[in-house]
Every structure is written in C-alpha cells, then in structure tokens.
Amino acid sequence: MASSELRLQVDLPTEHETGVPADFASVWHTSASFVLDFVAAKSPAKAAVDKATGAETGGRVMPARVVSRVRIPPQQVFELARALTQQLDAWERETGHKADGSGTGD
C-alpha cells in the first residue's frame, strides 16, 4: 500500500550554505503571512540627533539593515515555534548556557 505522506526534499544552494549573520529579528504579520526580518547592525550606536535642529535628543541610534526577509503562512508559525523551542532546549543542554544568559557553559 502506498503512503500518502508528503516529504520535502530540500536543496540548499551553495551560495546560501554559510547563511547570513543577523544581530536580531523583527516579527510582524499581515492578514496572509507572518514576516521575519533578520537585521544586522551597520555600525555602533551613536547619539540620536534631531534632523531639524542638529541637537542631540538624549537617545541613541544604531543604524541597521534588513539582511533577509522571510514570509511564512500562518499555518507554519506553530511548527516554527515548536522547532525553535526544540533547538533552543538542545542548545541549552549542549552548552550549559540558558537563553536568558544564565549558566556557566564550558
């Protein structure tokens, strides 16, 4: 009897094997998809300046750029959350670190 299970055979192009470094991610949604923007800092933070007056505003600004934007259907969000949790748990066990920064590690 033939199986009705669908399995993906994923091909990773050579130019994407090393990945893209990102310092943080921003997550937002539309009515049709969830969007993950992976962002990399362009330079260190500097004093925020009011463009009109040239005066420092008291805050700091870090120039950053979206290095990759990924859109996924809402149905996949739960699978992604589950996979991230599993991988985080494995990473914590392997390294001794906790995602909150606690733990000693090696």
N, C-alpha and C positions, 0 to 999 in steps of 0.2 A: 504494500500500500504506500503510495507516495505521500510525503509530508507536505503540509500546506504552510509550513514555517518559512518565513522570508528572512534571509540572512543577507546582510550587505557585505560586499567585497570592496573594501575601501582602498583606494590608491592615493598615496601621498606624493605629490610631485616633488622631485628632487630639490627644487628651489625653495620649498616650504619646510624641508626637513629640520632646519635649525630653529624654526619658529621666529617670533618677533618679540623682542623684550618690551614689557609694559610695566609701568610703576603702579598702576591701579586700573580699575574698571568702573565704568558707569553703566547702570542698567536702567532702561526705561521701556515703555511699551506703547504700541498703537493698538487699534482695535483688531488688527490682524496678526501682529507678531510682537515678540519680545526682542529688544535690541541690546546687545552688549558692545559697548565702545571700550576698547582697550587703549589706554592712554599712556604716553611716555613723556616725562619731563624733558623740556628742551634746554633749560638752563636752571641754575639755582634760583630760589625765590629772592625777590628784591622788594624794596619798599614800593607800595602802591602810590601812584601819583594821579591826581585829578588832571585829566587832559586839558580842561578849560583853564585852570589856574596854575598848573605846574606844581601845586603844593602837595606834600605828602599827606595821605589820608589816614595814616596810622596803621593800616593793614599791610599785608604782604601779598605779592602775586607771584605765582610760579608759572611761567609760560610752558604750555604743554600741547601736545598734538595727538589726535586720534591716529593710532598706527594700524588699527584693524577694527572694522565694524562687522559684527555677526548678527544676522537676523534669524530667529528660530520661531517655529509655530508654537502657539500657547501649549499645545499638547506635549511638546518636548521639554517644557520647563521643569516638570516634575521629574523626568528622567535625568535631566542635567543636575538638578538639585540633589537627587539621590546619588548620582555618580560623584559629584563634588564632595559630598559627605563621606562616602566610602573612601575616596582617595585621601581626604584630609585625615580620617581616622588611621589609615595605613601609614601616612607620613608621620603622624604623631607617634605611633608605635615604633617606627623605624628610627626616628631621630631622637626621641625623648623630649622633643620640643612640643609645646602646645601652641595652637594658633593665636592664643592671647599673649604669647611672649613668655609664658612661664615654662619651667622645665630646664634641665641642665644640658641635655644633649651630650654629644661626645666631646 
